[in-house]
Amino acid sequence: MASAAAASNVMLAIHEKKTIATDLYRPLRLYIASAYSEREAAAADDDLCVVRDLRAEVEQPSLPDPSSLEQRRDALLAYARALALVEPRFPISSDRAHVHSLTFTWHDSFKVKQKCALASVHLEKAAVLFNLGAVYSQIALAADRATEVGIKTACGAFQAAAGAFAWLRESGVAAKAVAAGATTVDITPECAGMLDKLMLAQAQECFFEKVVAGGKPPALCSKVARQVGIYYEEAYAALSAPPLSQHFDKSWVAHVQLKAAQFYADACYRYSLDLHEKEEIAEEIARLKIGMAALADAKKAARGVAAQLLDSVNKLESNMKTNLEIAMKENDRVYLMRVPAAGSLGALPAAPLVKPTSLAEALDASKERLFSSLVPDGSMKALSKYTEMVDNIIRTQAEKLQQASEITRVRLKEMDLPDSILSLEGNITLPFDLKEDVEAVQISGGPAGLEAELQQLRDLRRVNQELLVQTEELLQKEANEDAQFRTQFGSRWTRPQSSTLTKNIQDRLNLFAANLKKASDSDSLIERGVNENYPLMSILDKRPIESALPSISRPIMSLDGNEDAIVGALKQSLRQLESLGAQRAGLEDMLKEMKRKDDILPKLMAGVGSHDDLFKKEISKYDPICAEIADNIVAQEQLLLQIQAQNEQFAAVFNLEDYKAARERCYKQIAAAVAKYQEIKKNINEGLNFYVTLQEAIGKIKQQCSDFIMTRNIQCREMIEDVQRKLAGFNFSSSSQSSLQRNASVPPDQSSPSPPPHVQPPYAAPSGEHSRPGYSQPEPRPPYSQPYPPSYGAPPQQPPYSVPHPGQYQQPPHQPPPGHDYGQPAYPGWRGPYYNAHQPQPQQPGPYPQPPYNTQGSYPPHQNNYYGPR
C-alpha cells in the first residue's frame, strides 16, 4: 500500500479593509458642548483624545510580522470597545439628529476600488469587526505549522477569526450596516457567514495535519478529513450563491472547490486504509473510486490555484490509484467480492474538532470608563468609586462567610450531626416538614378520631334517608286523599290528579334516593379503608411522635469502655464549631457597621493629596477584619477534618448504620401513615359536605311538598263548598219537585232527611246510617241550569269564587275538623290571584294554581367522583 499523503499547507488569509482618515475629536466635542455643556465637553476631552488616537491607529496599515499583527489585534479590540461606548452617547447616524461633519469611508476588502462612505456608526463597527477577523487569519497564516506550538497557534487564531466573522453576522452588526446603506459586499451577513465557514475549515485542517503527523489511526484521520471537507463544501456553496458569486476572484472559488474535493478524497483514501486492514476489499475499491472521481471533477475547474495545492492533489490521486490497483488484484485473485455501487454506501463519518471562539468577553466594554465624565461631578464620581471599592470588599467577604457557613451545614448533614448525638441523649426530632404534617394530623383528631367522624357520616346519611322517606310519605298521603275524593265524587271532582302535578318532584326524589345509595357504598369503602389502614396510621396517635422513633443504644459489651470519652470529644468539637459560626456572624456585622460609619466625603472635598492615595489609605482599615475572616475559615476547615475523624470512631462504636436504616424506615412509615390519613380525611370531609348539601336540598323539596299539599287541601275544601252551594241552590229553587223526586227515588228503608245546606257533609257516610252518602251519586241537574265547563270552575260569565249579592244565600266559611292539619303555615302570596284583592295579578290559565315543581331544583355540588352521581 502507498504511504499516507502529506496535507497541503496552502491556506488563505483575509486582507483588511482600507479606510480614509477621519477626525472624531472635533465633531464629538461640538456635540457634547451643544447637547450637554462646555464644561462637560472639556471634562470629556481626554476620552475624546483616546477615541481619536484609537481611530488613527486603526487607519495605519498593519505589518506582516507576528508581533505587529498582535498589536494590530489589540488596537482593533480596544477601538471596538470604544465604539460600543460611543454608540449610545453620540447619534452618529444619517437617519436622526446626528453628529455633524462625521462620515466614515471604507473600501471593499476583495475589490479595493469599491468603497462606501456613510455617516453611520454601524458601518464603522462592521468594518472594525471584519478587520479583526482578517488580522486573526493573518496571525494564523504567519504561524509555523511545522512545529507543535505553531500549529496550535494557527488553529486557535483561525477559530478566533471565525468567531469575529460569526459575531459580525450573529450580533446583527452586518445587517444594521446594510440597512444603514453600506454597499460593499464584504460586510454583508452572507459574506460573514462564508468567511466563518472558511476559517473553521482551515482550523480543522490544522487538526488534520496534527493527527497525520502524530501517526493516528486511519479511521480517526478519515473523520477529521471529512469534517474539513464539509466546512469547505459549505464555504463553496456560499461562494456560488448571490451576492458572492460574482464578487470573488475565480482563483478563490477554485481554491475552495479543490480543497473540498481534496479532503473528501483524502477521507475516502484513509477510510479505505482502515477497510483494507479489515479485509473489506469490495468497499475499499468503491471508496477509492468515489474519491478519485471527486478529485478528477474538481481538477477540471482548478484554474489559477496554487501549484503547491495541485501537487498535493496529484500526489493523493497517485496514492489512491496505486492502492486501487492493489485492491482490485487482490479481489480478483483472492476475495472475489462484488464491488457495491456508490449509491449504496453510507456517508463517511465526520468529527468536528473546532468551533468559533466567542469574542463576547474581549469585546465587553462594561469595564471601560470612557466618557463617564459626562454625568456626575468630580467629587461625587470619586466618592462613587470609593463606595464601589468598599462594596466590593463587603460583598466578597460576605460571600466567603456565607460559603463557609454553607460548607459547615452540608458537612454536618453528611455526617448526621448533631442529630446522632441528640438521639443518643434521647432528644430525637423529626424532619421539620414531616413534624408539621404529624402535628396537623394530631390537631385534627388523629386516627383515633376517625370513628367519630364516621359516625357523623352515618348520622347524616340516616337523617337524609328519613327526610326523603317523610317527603315521599307526604306526597303519597296527598295522592291517596285525592284518589279517595275522586272515587267519592266521581265526575264532579274535576281537579288534576296528583301524579301529573308531582312527576318532576318525584323524579328528583328518585335521583336523591339513588345518590344516597351510591353515597352509602362510598361510606362503606371509607370505613373499610379506615379498618384496613388503622394499624399503619396508629403510629400517628403516639404523643409525642418522637417516641415512635428508634434511638441509638449503647453497645451491650464494651472492650475498653471509652464510649463516653468518644462522645465527649465529639461534643466538644461541635461546640467549638458553633463558636466559629457565631464569630463569623459577628465579623459580618462589624463589616456592615464599619461601612455605615465610613464617610470620606469631607476629605475628598478638602483635596489633600490624590484620590488614589486617599482611597488606598482609607480602604486599608478593612484589612484586619478581612484577615480575621480568613483565619476563621481556615480554623473551621481544620476543625471539620477533626470532627470527621471523631465521627467515624463514634459511628463504629455505636453502630450508626443500623440506626440510620431503622430511622429512615420509621420516617417512611410515618410519611405513609400521614398520606393515608390525609386521603381518608379528605374522603370523609367530602362525604360530610355531600350529606349536608343534600340535606338542604331535600329540605327544600320537602318544604315545596308541604306548600303543595296545603294548596291542594285549600282547593279540596273550596271544591267541596262549591259543590255544596250548587246542590243547595238547586234544592231551594225546586224544593217541592225535588222532594217528590227524592221520595220516589229513595227506598223506604233508606229515607232520611237531607242535611242542612250550610253543614259540611262527611267525606263518607258513618257506618249504620241509612242516608245516602254525601255526593256519592251525581245529582240531577235542573232543567234551566247551563252545563259548566268540564274542568272545575265557575260559569264563564261569572268571575270564579265571586262574592254573593246581598240577600243571596251565602255558605258559612268552612271550618276544618278538629285535629286536622293541612300542612305548613301560609306564606305570603300562597293564595294566588284569586285571593289577592289588593294587588290584582294576571289570572292563571286554569282554575288551579300551577304546582311549583315544573323546573329542576339545584342538586348538591360535588367536588369529585367519590360522592358524586355515578
C-alpha positions, 0 to 999 in steps of 0.5 A: 500500500502507498504511504499516507499523503502529506496535507497541503499547507496552502491556506488563505488569509483575509486582507483588511479593509482600507479606510480614509482618515477621519477626525472624531475629536472635533465633531464629538466635542461640538456635540457634547458642548451643544447637547450637554455643556462646555464644561462637560465637553472639556471634562470629556476631552481626554476620552475624546483624545483616546477615541481619536488616537484609537481611530488613527491607529486603526487607519495605519496599515498593519505589518506582516510580522507576528508581533505587529499583527498582535498589536494590530489585534489589540488596537482593533479590540480596544477601538471596538470597545470604544465604539460600543461606548460611543454608540449610545452617547453620540447619534452618529447616524444619517437617519436622526439628529446626528453628529455633524461633519462625521462620515466614515469611508471604507473600501471593499476588502476583495475589490479595493476600488469599491468603497462606501462612505456613510455617516453611520456608526454601524458601518464603522463597527462592521468594518472594525469587526471584519478587520479583526477577523482578517488580522486573526487569519493573518496571525494564523497564516504567519504561524509555523505549522511545522512545529507543535506550538505553531500549529496550535497557534494557527488553529486557535487564531483561525477559530478566533477569526471565525468567531469575529466573522460569526459575531459580525453576522450573529450580533446583527452588526452586518445587517444594521450596516446594510440597512444603514446603506453600506454597499460593499459586499464584504460586510454583508451577513452572507459574506460573514457567514462564508468567511466563518465557514472558511476559517473553521475549515482551515482550523480543522485542517490544522487538526488534520495535519496534527493527527497525520503527523502524530501517526493516528489511526486511519479511521480517526484521520478519515473523520477529521478529513471529512469534517474539513471537507464539509466546512469547505463544501459549505464555504463553496456553496456560499461562494456560488450563491448571490451576492458572492458569486460574482464578487470573488476572484475565480482563483478563490472559488477554485481554491475552495472547490479543490480543497473540498474535493481534496479532503473528501478524497483524502477521507475516502483514501484513509477510510479505505486504509482502515477497510483494507486492514479489515479485509473489506476489499469490495468497499475499499475499491468503491471508496477509492473510486468515489474519491478519485472521481471527486478529485478528477471533477474538481481538477477540471475547474482548478484554474489559477490555484496554487501549484503547491495545492495541485501537487498535493492533489496529484500526489493523493490521486497517485496514492489512491490509484496505486492502492486501487490497483492493489485492491482490485488484484487482490479481489480478483485473485483472492476475495472475489467480492462484488464491488457495491455501487456508490449509491449504496454506501453510507456517508463517511463519518465526520468529527468536528474538532473546532468551533468559533471562539466567542469574542463576547468577553474581549469585546465587553466594554462594561469595564471601560470608563470612557466618557463617564465624565459626562454625568456626575461631578468630580467629587461625587464620581470619586466618592462613587468609586470609593463606595464601589471599592468598599462594596466590593470588599463587603460583598466578597467577604460576605460571600466567603462567610456565607460559603463557609457557613454553607460548607459547615451545614452540608458537612454536618448533614453528611455526617448526621450531626448533631442529630446522632448525638441528640438521639443518643441523649434521647432528644430525637426530632423529626424532619421539620416538614414531616413534624408539621404534617404529624402535628396537623394530623394530631390537631385534627383528631388523629386516627383515633378520631376517625370513628367519630367522624364516621359516625357523623357520616352515618348520622347524616346519611340516616337523617337524609334517608328519613327526610326523603322517606317523610317527603315521599310519605307526604306526597303519597298521603296527598295522592291517596286523599285525592284518589279517595275524593275522586272515587267519592265524587266521581265526575264532579271532582274535576281537579288534576290528579296528583301524579301529573302535578308531582312527576318532576318532584318525584323524579328528583326524589328518585335521583336523591334516593339513588345518590344516597345509595351510591353515597352509602357504598362510598361510606362503606369503602371509607370505613373499610379503608379506615379498618384496613389502614388503622394499624399503619396510621396508629403510629400517628396517635403516639404523643409525642411522635418522637417516641415512635422513633428508634434511638441509638443504644449503647453497645451491650459489651464494651472492650475498653469502655471509652464510649463516653470519652468518644462522645465527649470529644465529639461534643466538644468539637461541635461546640467549638464549631458553633463558636466559629459560626457565631464569630463569623456572624459577628465579623459580618456585622462589624463589616456592615457597621464599619461601612455605615460609619465610613464617610470620606466625603469631607476629605475628598472635598478638602483635596489633600493629596490624590484620590488614589492615595486617599482611597488606598489609605482609607480602604486599608482599615478593612484589612484586619477584619478581612484577615480575621475572616480568613483565619476563621475559615481556615480554623473551621476547615481544620476543625471539620477534618477533626470532627470527621475523624471523631465521627467515624470512631463514634459511628463504629462504636455505636453502630450508626448504620443500623440506626440510620436504616431503622430511622429512615424506615420509621420516617417512611412509615410515618410519611405513609401513615400521614398520606393515608390519613390525609386521603381518608380525611379528605374522603370523609370531609367530602362525604360530610359536605355531600350529606349536608348539601343534600340535606338542604336540598331535600329540605327544600323539596320537602318544604315545596311538598308541604306548600303543595299539599296545603294548596291542594287541601285549600282547593279540596275544601273550596271544591267541596263548598262549591259543590255544596252551594250548587246542590243547595241552590238547586234544592231551594229553587225546586224544593217541592219537585225535588222532594217528590223526586227524592221520595220516589227515588229513595227506598223506604228503608233508606229515607232520611232527611237531607242535611242542612245546606250550610253543614259540611257533609262527611267525606263518607257516610258513618257506618249504620246510617241509612242516608245516602252518602254525601255526593256519592251519586251525581245529582240531577241537574235542573232543567234551566241550569247551563252545563259548566265547563268540564274542568272545575270552575265557575260559569264563564260569565261569572268571575270564579269564587265571586262574592254573593249579592246581598240577600243571596244565600251565602255558605258559612266559611268552612271550618276544618275538623278538629285535629286536622292539619293541612300542612305548613303555615301560609306564606305570603302570596300562597293564595294566588290571584284569586285571593289577592284583592289588593294587588290584582295579578294576571289570572292563571290559565286554569282554575288551579294554581300551577304546582311549583315543581315544573323546573329542576331544583339545584342538586348538591355540588360535588367536588369529585367522583367519590360522592358524586352521581355515578 
